[in-house]
Amino acid sequence: DSRVATYEDGFYVVSPYQLDKSSLFLSQEQIERGPQNVGGRNAAAGSIDMLSVRPTGSPYAEVRATVGNFGHTEVEGAVSGQVLPGLDLRLSGYDNEQSQGFYKNLTGGPSEGGVVHEWYIEGQADLKLGDHADLWTRAYVSSWHNRGDAGSRDGGGSEYGNGSWDETNFTDPNTYPGAGLFINPNIGYAGFAGAARAAASGANPAALVPVLGSTTLLRPGIFNNPGAVNINNFAAIEDRTVNLTNYDDINTIFTYHFPNIDLKYTGGYQQYDYSLNYSEPDTDVTGFNLPGSTLTNPAILRALGLPGQSQLHINPLVNLNYAQDDQWWSHEISLQSTGNDPFQWTGGLYYYQEHYTNPIEIAAPGQPNLTHPLASLPQAFGGPLGGGALAAPNPRNTLDFLNYDLTVQSAAAYGQASYKFNDQFKVVGELRYTNDHKFGTEFNREVAFNSTLIGGLSPFFGANTPSLDFTLAGTCPTGNVKSCFSGPLAKGVTSIGVVNAATGIESRGLGDSSSAVTGGAGVEWTPTRDIFVYARYGRGYEDLTFNAGFIAAAPEVAPETINSYEVGYKQNFGRTLSIDVAGFYYDYDNLQLPIAVLNQASGLVQTQFINVPKSESTGIEFEGTWTPMRDLVITASYSYDYTAILTACSGTVTGGVLTPARGALCDGDTNDPAAVARGAKPFPGQSLAASGVLQQSIKGAPLPEAPRNKIAVTAAYTWRFDPGSLTLAGSYSWRDVQDGTVFNRSYDNAPSWDDVDLRLTWAGNHDRYEVIGFVKNAFNTNQYEAADGGVGLLGNATSATTATRGLNEENVYTLAPPRTYGLEVRYKFF
């Protein structure tokens, strides 16, 4: 769940897809910092409420049209007015399309990045029910059909990777969703610096060298990642698609005005079906052969039950399908004082329910070795081959399937009271009780076809090299589950995992509840009409969550809490200058953070949440507005945010494996399993062979996605003429380096970047029309919105990792668009 609660007209929404709607639809966006405990869902870090432009009592109609580069067109329109006494209606909508992507696919496939077709239709009704009651209702339908705007891709989509395809780490689990399941398909172009590591992992290096001349290319001549040379180019065999369907909403507000008290009901229902499809890895290679079986004597082959000599064909194309079907509704009833007394209060009850499923499938459709995998049981039951028995059929050549079908229920009661002693002093206090319950079922299947398996078995089986079903690794096999299970279930697990014999998919029940009493207090001082000073304390809470979908040994993640301390000062200096300064300190307990964890059985890296026992965030924010002359306005903002993890790693090492002490924080970097990167702090005594990934201390590392410094400045000047006015506005923003993980490594960090936007607006008299020319990212700078999980590579075409030199690196970034420009026309009919 998001720490920042987002609302549409007071109705909580899971995904804030409407945040970027224009002023034709949104009158304002109210943003509040820190824990929010009054109204709606609990919000540990703040809230955003998107307030709609409401129906008008007088006739109104407006249309807007925009054209821009990359084939961008958008049309927006709204009409409003009174249809009956006391009943105002509004109808609005838009159609937004961009036909050309920001990035070029050199294989000849379609361009990607920013390619969208999105439409939206909304209706509103505002009804006056006599002198004391109001009823407002909104409903909308919307849909997306986009390309290349989600997920991670080397130079494709809206993301960029600068790594070389000639990386020589055969089992690198972070390079693509099918990671570790196939060796790097481009190894034929590289040196063989990774042979030693392949041997160390149990693979036969000779079995992993593509047969000379066997590699086929979709577009001959592309031998390496073109994004490493030109950020605007990439190579991919299949395009990436993003679709949002069944995106529907209805929400309403009913208010009854008693004398000095308002009774309000806020509620609604929303749903959507989201689907992301793409292939990994990005490559020009459509296939290659490995040497395969080396035994040629027919008698020996028959005696061992092995097939004849053959080569193993590898199709490196791995498809990922990510789907999310979500639906939720909420009800809130509140009472609020409306009189002029110094004592003011509000109280309410809130209920929320959500149901969502999130099936994710990673498959290799062109690899027939996955269709009939062998059963692989835990070592306690005779693994790893499990006697050679066949697992359930795998007709979709699935490598990994995970899903969770969960229901969330949240109920809360809250109250707030304030007392104004005089014109200068006011105190505020609030209290909230929240109870959350999550329950449902998780599903999982994992089939391995990785380099260790290929290197060990392909010399004997060749084209018939088997895949292994690791779904049950570390859990109980099918059959009588009671015969192999004893002791209590893990916290948050409601039933032991059971495998469907026909599909091979394991399912397990999850469920638990958490609750918290939160609240806060504050004091406000207004010594003059131009000065406002405040101090606030707030306690926030984030409910429990689950590592669902991959049958984790300990799936439940405990709730987190935050103690927030904030002071602020605001002052107006006449009519020309205003400033707003705030300082804050956030003290986190059990902060929920995602990390990458290596599943040694399947070779997959899976993102899981952990609790960080102690962490902090300390900072200041400044905002100022200066009007040195009538038609010139300058605004500026600056923020500084120091964040740090405060918990160290401690524990005991047995057999090369670290067991962390209670309350310690020890994490392994799957991008740097041997902990040789600069700044790594591995706990001594561990063995890489025993643990797979060395555990490290991350004490002192910054929290992810929290840049230290940010600056923004905007200036606008208006020239006034008889027929209208001309306004030139320019904005500059700069953001500091931003870490993408808890390890603070250069391959996970997004570099600092800056941006310049320009806007020229001609506004006709009487507010009838506007013509706007705009340029965004005017200097076409590379803007790294986030680090999206870089890779510490264990080698490349010319060098391998050493402890002294550290890792070769691949950075993966989420990119903001390049320079875009266009023209917008706005016209009001009445």
VENTAJO-V808084 format. One record per run of one state. SS is the DSSP state (H for helix, E for strand, - for the rest). FROM is the first residue (numbers start at 1). LEN is the number of residues. If there is no record, write none. Layout:
# VENTAJO-V808084
ss=SS from=FROM len=LEN
ss=SS from=FROM len=LEN
This chain:
# VENTAJO-V808084
ss=- from=1 len=3
ss=E from=4 len=5
ss=- from=9 len=2
ss=E from=11 len=3
ss=- from=14 len=12
ss=E from=26 len=8
ss=- from=34 len=2
ss=E from=36 len=1
ss=- from=37 len=6
ss=E from=43 len=1
ss=- from=44 len=2
ss=E from=46 len=7
ss=- from=53 len=7
ss=E from=60 len=9
ss=- from=69 len=3
ss=E from=72 len=13
ss=- from=85 len=2
ss=E from=87 len=12
ss=- from=99 len=4
ss=E from=103 len=3
ss=- from=106 len=6
ss=E from=112 len=1
ss=- from=113 len=2
ss=E from=115 len=15
ss=- from=130 len=3
ss=E from=133 len=15
ss=- from=148 len=11
ss=E from=159 len=3
ss=- from=162 len=25
ss=H from=187 len=3
ss=- from=190 len=5
ss=H from=195 len=6
ss=- from=201 len=4
ss=H from=205 len=4
ss=- from=209 len=1
ss=E from=210 len=1
ss=- from=211 len=5
ss=E from=216 len=2
ss=- from=218 len=8
ss=H from=226 len=3
ss=- from=229 len=4
ss=E from=233 len=2
ss=- from=235 len=6
ss=E from=241 len=18
ss=- from=259 len=2
ss=E from=261 len=20
ss=- from=281 len=4
ss=E from=285 len=6
ss=- from=291 len=7
ss=H from=298 len=7
ss=- from=305 len=7
ss=E from=312 len=3
ss=- from=315 len=3
ss=E from=318 len=20
ss=- from=338 len=5
ss=E from=343 len=15
ss=- from=358 len=2
ss=E from=360 len=4
ss=- from=364 len=4
ss=H from=368 len=3
ss=- from=371 len=3
ss=E from=374 len=2
ss=- from=376 len=3
ss=H from=379 len=3
ss=- from=382 len=4
ss=H from=386 len=3
ss=- from=389 len=1
ss=E from=390 len=1
ss=- from=391 len=7
ss=E from=398 len=23
ss=- from=421 len=4
ss=E from=425 len=24
ss=- from=449 len=2
ss=H from=451 len=14
ss=- from=465 len=3
ss=E from=468 len=2
ss=- from=470 len=11
ss=H from=481 len=4
ss=- from=485 len=8
ss=E from=493 len=1
ss=- from=494 len=4
ss=E from=498 len=2
ss=- from=500 len=6
ss=E from=506 len=23
ss=- from=529 len=2
ss=E from=531 len=12
ss=- from=543 len=2
ss=E from=545 len=2
ss=- from=547 len=9
ss=E from=556 len=2
ss=- from=558 len=2
ss=E from=560 len=14
ss=- from=574 len=3
ss=E from=577 len=22
ss=- from=599 len=6
ss=E from=605 len=25
ss=- from=630 len=2
ss=E from=632 len=14
ss=- from=646 len=5
ss=E from=651 len=4
ss=- from=655 len=2
ss=E from=657 len=4
ss=- from=661 len=6
ss=E from=667 len=2
ss=- from=669 len=1
ss=H from=670 len=3
ss=- from=673 len=9
ss=E from=682 len=1
ss=- from=683 len=5
ss=H from=688 len=4
ss=- from=692 len=3
ss=E from=695 len=2
ss=- from=697 len=12
ss=E from=709 len=12
ss=- from=721 len=3
ss=E from=724 len=12
ss=- from=736 len=2
ss=E from=738 len=2
ss=- from=740 len=6
ss=H from=746 len=3
ss=E from=749 len=2
ss=- from=751 len=2
ss=E from=753 len=12
ss=H from=765 len=3
ss=- from=768 len=1
ss=E from=769 len=8
ss=- from=777 len=7
ss=E from=784 len=4
ss=- from=788 len=3
ss=E from=791 len=3
ss=- from=794 len=1
ss=E from=795 len=1
ss=- from=796 len=4
ss=E from=800 len=1
ss=- from=801 len=1
ss=E from=802 len=1
ss=- from=803 len=3
ss=E from=806 len=1
ss=- from=807 len=1
ss=E from=808 len=3
ss=- from=811 len=1
ss=E from=812 len=4
ss=- from=816 len=4
ss=E from=820 len=9
ss=- from=829 len=2
